[in-house]
Amino acid sequence: MKTPDTVTIHVNGRPLSVKTGTSVAAALRIADAARMGVARRSVHGEARAPFCGMGICQECRVDIDGQRRLACQTLCSDGLRVDTGLPAGGQNP
């Protein structure tokens, strides 16, 4: 059976198709580049993103399918739900 070329995940409730094998961290960068407004923000308003890419810095923590996980250590799978903790539009409350 052939593996699909893409999977669709849901970022803050919005669908995003990415290549199979893409990490959630990379998918969030793709979503932000597509102006979906999903970049996490610090309390000072600066964009937060993965720093180390190997799970040490913990800068990429998001809720994935209802559990707090590291986006850089999680591969996207079809139907995966990611909540960055931001309301629609990506602005801090």
C-alpha positions in Angstrom: 0.0 0.0 0.0 1.4 3.4 -1.0 1.8 6.1 1.6 -0.1 9.3 0.7 2.0 12.3 -0.4 0.2 14.7 1.9 -1.8 14.7 5.2 -4.2 17.2 6.4 -3.9 18.5 10.0 -6.1 21.1 11.8 -4.3 24.0 13.3 -6.5 26.0 15.7 -9.4 24.5 13.9 -8.2 25.4 10.4 -7.2 22.7 7.9 -3.6 22.6 6.6 -2.2 20.1 4.1 1.5 19.2 4.4 3.8 16.6 3.0 3.9 13.2 4.7 6.7 13.2 7.2 6.5 16.9 8.1 7.0 17.7 11.8 4.3 19.7 13.5 6.9 22.4 14.1 7.5 22.7 10.4 3.8 22.6 9.7 3.3 25.6 12.1 6.0 27.5 10.2 4.2 26.7 6.9 0.9 27.8 8.4 2.4 31.0 9.6 4.0 31.7 6.2 0.5 31.2 4.7 -0.7 33.9 7.0 -2.9 31.7 9.1 -1.7 33.6 12.1 -0.7 30.6 14.3 2.8 31.6 15.5 2.9 31.4 19.3 3.8 34.6 21.0 5.7 35.4 24.2 4.2 37.5 26.9 6.0 40.5 25.2 4.5 39.7 21.8 7.5 38.3 20.1 7.0 35.3 17.8 8.1 32.0 19.4 9.3 29.1 17.4 11.4 26.0 17.8 14.9 26.8 18.8 16.8 23.6 19.2 14.7 21.3 17.0 15.5 18.3 19.3 13.1 18.8 22.3 15.5 20.4 24.8 14.4 24.1 24.7 10.7 23.3 25.0 9.9 26.5 22.9 7.6 24.5 20.6 5.1 23.1 23.1 1.6 23.0 21.8 -1.5 20.9 22.4 -1.6 18.0 20.0 -4.7 15.9 20.0 -5.5 17.3 23.5 -2.0 16.5 25.0 0.8 19.0 25.7 3.6 17.9 23.4 6.7 19.1 21.6 6.0 20.1 18.0 9.5 19.4 16.8 9.3 15.8 18.0 5.9 15.0 16.6 5.2 14.0 13.0 2.0 15.2 11.3 -0.6 12.5 10.7 -3.9 12.8 8.9 -6.6 14.4 11.1 -4.1 15.5 13.8 -5.4 18.5 15.8 -3.0 21.2 16.9 -3.9 24.0 19.3 -1.3 26.7 19.7 -3.3 28.4 22.5 -4.1 31.5 20.3 -7.5 32.6 19.3 -8.4 32.7 15.6 -6.2 35.2 13.8 -3.2 34.4 15.9 -3.3 37.4 18.2 -2.6 37.2 22.0 -5.8 38.0 24.0 
